[in-house]
């Protein structure tokens, strides 16, 4: 199964998905480093990306952790 199809199954039809595949993403490198620390603390890794002078933030988590993140939010 393609990555796009797998993502679409996780989310509903009202979500626009754009897949960007690169040899390396700086955000994923940050996630990897943070994940090492989170594992030691028995926690789920979630990154919050913020931009100066822009409201809100973006949440980044691994697809395997998505359900855990949703449950923790409730």
C-alpha positions in Angstrom: 0.0 0.0 0.0 1.3 3.4 -0.9 2.1 6.0 1.8 -0.6 8.3 0.4 -3.3 5.6 0.7 -2.1 4.7 4.2 -2.4 8.4 5.3 -5.8 8.7 3.7 -7.0 5.8 5.7 -5.9 7.4 8.9 -7.7 10.6 8.1 -11.1 11.4 6.7 -12.0 12.7 3.2 -12.1 16.4 4.4 -8.3 16.6 5.0 -6.1 17.7 2.1 -2.9 15.7 2.1 0.3 16.8 0.4 3.2 14.3 0.5 6.7 15.7 0.2 9.4 13.0 -0.1 13.0 14.1 0.3 16.2 12.4 1.1 16.2 14.2 4.4 13.9 16.6 6.3 15.3 18.8 9.1 12.1 18.4 11.0 12.4 14.6 10.9 16.0 14.9 12.1 14.7 17.0 15.0 12.0 14.4 15.7 14.6 11.6 15.8 16.7 13.4 18.4 13.7 14.2 20.5 12.4 10.7 20.2 15.5 9.3 21.8 14.9 11.5 24.9 11.1 10.7 24.9 11.8 6.9 24.8 14.0 7.3 27.9 11.1 9.0 29.7 8.5 6.6 28.3 6.7 9.4 26.5 5.3 9.9 23.0 7.2 12.3 20.7 5.3 15.3 19.4 6.9 18.4 17.9 5.1 21.8 17.9 6.4 23.9 15.0 5.9 27.7 15.4 6.7 30.7 13.2 7.4 34.2 14.5 4.6 36.6 14.0 2.2 33.9 12.9 -0.6 32.6 15.0 -0.9 29.0 15.9 1.4 26.1 15.5 1.8 22.8 13.7 1.8 19.4 15.4 4.2 16.7 14.1 4.0 13.1 15.3 4.7 9.7 13.8 1.7 8.0 12.2 2.0 5.1 14.7 1.5 7.6 17.6 -1.4 9.5 16.1 -4.1 7.7 18.1 -2.1 8.2 21.3 -1.8 11.9 20.6 -5.6 12.2 20.0 -6.4 10.3 23.2 -4.0 12.5 25.2 -5.6 15.6 23.8 -9.1 14.5 25.1 
